Amino acid sequence: MKKDGDKGEGLQSFAQGPRTYAPPGLSRIALMRGTLRGVITLIAVIAAVASIPYWDEMQFPVTSLVIYVAGMVFVAMPLCLYYESLLMAQQAAASPDGRESLMPR
């Protein structure tokens, strides 16, 4: 994760059997990834809609900026931190000794 980033690993990459096997928490990570992308998109759309009245004027759309910054700081950032903790927990669970390594192997 530290070097390559999140690859968006889905259930298709795991062996097929009577039931599809996926590491624990993968569905939660995929749900969180989709939620995070949706929330960021929604915040950007709301900020763009709030700036529509200012498009014909020379004034800066302060309302749009406030909506965007507040949404990113108070909504998207906690979701990003939770998403990162899910990825780190999956990485720690996948390591052989069960501990997260600080240095790449």
Backbone torsions as a table, in degrees:
resi	resn	phi	psi	omega
1	MET	NA	-37.7	-174.7
2	LYS	-69.3	-34.0	-178.9
3	LYS	-92.8	-44.8	-169.2
4	ASP	-98.7	-22.8	-177.1
5	GLY	84.4	179.5	-179.6
6	ASP	-78.4	124.5	-178.0
7	LYS	-90.7	-2.8	-179.7
8	GLY	70.6	41.6	-176.2
9	GLU	-62.9	128.7	-178.9
10	GLY	-111.5	-177.3	-179.0
11	LEU	-71.6	-16.1	-176.8
12	GLN	-68.1	-22.7	-174.6
13	SER	-83.9	-2.0	-178.2
14	PHE	-102.8	155.0	-176.3
15	ALA	-60.1	140.6	178.5
16	GLN	-92.1	136.9	176.2
17	GLY	-143.2	-154.6	175.0
18	PRO	-58.0	-33.4	174.0
19	ARG	-132.3	149.1	178.3
20	THR	-73.3	128.8	178.3
21	TYR	-97.5	130.5	174.6
22	ALA	-136.5	146.2	177.4
23	PRO	-57.3	149.1	179.7
24	PRO	-57.2	136.4	176.7
25	GLY	89.7	-5.4	-177.9
26	LEU	-65.8	-38.3	179.1
27	SER	-68.1	-34.8	177.5
28	ARG	-67.2	-37.9	178.3
29	ILE	-66.4	-43.4	179.1
30	ALA	-64.2	-40.3	177.2
31	LEU	-64.3	-41.8	-179.6
32	MET	-66.9	-38.0	177.9
33	ARG	-61.5	-45.6	178.6
34	GLY	-65.1	-41.2	178.2
35	THR	-62.9	-43.8	-179.5
36	LEU	-63.1	-44.8	177.8
37	ARG	-63.0	-41.3	179.0
38	GLY	-64.7	-42.2	-180.0
39	VAL	-64.7	-43.7	179.4
40	ILE	-63.6	-41.4	177.3
41	THR	-63.7	-43.5	179.8
42	LEU	-62.6	-42.4	178.2
43	ILE	-62.1	-43.3	-179.9
44	ALA	-65.2	-39.9	179.1
45	VAL	-66.5	-43.4	178.7
46	ILE	-62.3	-42.0	178.4
47	ALA	-65.1	-38.9	178.3
48	ALA	-66.5	-40.6	178.1
49	VAL	-65.5	-37.1	178.9
50	ALA	-67.8	-21.1	-178.9
51	SER	-89.9	-6.2	-177.4
52	ILE	-55.9	-43.8	-179.8
53	PRO	-61.9	-19.1	-177.0
54	TYR	-94.5	-1.8	-175.2
55	TRP	-65.3	-33.4	-178.7
56	ASP	-88.3	-10.2	-176.4
57	GLU	-104.3	171.4	178.3
58	MET	-94.7	3.5	-179.6
59	GLN	-81.0	149.7	177.2
60	PHE	-80.9	135.4	-178.6
61	PRO	-77.6	82.3	-177.9
62	VAL	-63.0	-37.5	179.5
63	THR	-59.0	-44.0	179.1
64	SER	-62.6	-42.3	179.1
65	LEU	-63.7	-42.5	179.6
66	VAL	-63.9	-43.6	178.8
67	ILE	-61.9	-45.0	-177.8
68	TYR	-65.3	-48.4	-177.8
69	VAL	-66.5	-45.0	179.7
70	ALA	-63.4	-41.1	178.7
71	GLY	-64.2	-42.9	-179.6
72	MET	-69.1	-39.4	-176.7
73	VAL	-75.9	-46.1	-171.8
74	PHE	-95.0	-14.3	179.9
75	VAL	-116.4	-55.9	-174.1
76	ALA	-72.8	-36.9	-178.2
77	MET	-63.6	-46.1	175.5
78	PRO	-61.4	-35.6	176.4
79	LEU	-65.8	-38.9	176.9
80	CYS	-62.8	-42.0	179.7
81	LEU	-65.9	-39.7	177.6
82	TYR	-66.3	-41.8	178.5
83	TYR	-61.5	-43.1	178.0
84	GLU	-64.2	-39.1	178.5
85	SER	-66.1	-34.9	175.4
86	LEU	-64.9	-43.0	178.7
87	LEU	-64.5	-40.2	179.4
88	MET	-68.4	-36.5	177.3
89	ALA	-66.3	-38.3	177.8
90	GLN	-66.8	-40.5	178.6
91	GLN	-64.4	-41.0	179.6
92	ALA	-67.1	-37.3	179.2
93	ALA	-70.2	-28.4	-178.4
94	ALA	-83.1	-16.5	-179.1
95	SER	-73.7	149.5	-174.8
96	PRO	-62.6	-36.9	-177.9
97	ASP	-93.3	-1.0	177.5
98	GLY	81.5	2.0	179.2
99	ARG	-111.0	149.9	177.3
100	GLU	-78.4	130.3	178.1
101	SER	-89.5	136.3	179.9
102	LEU	-82.1	-28.6	179.9
103	MET	-104.2	141.7	176.8
104	PRO	-65.5	146.6	-177.9
105	ARG	-90.0	NA	NA
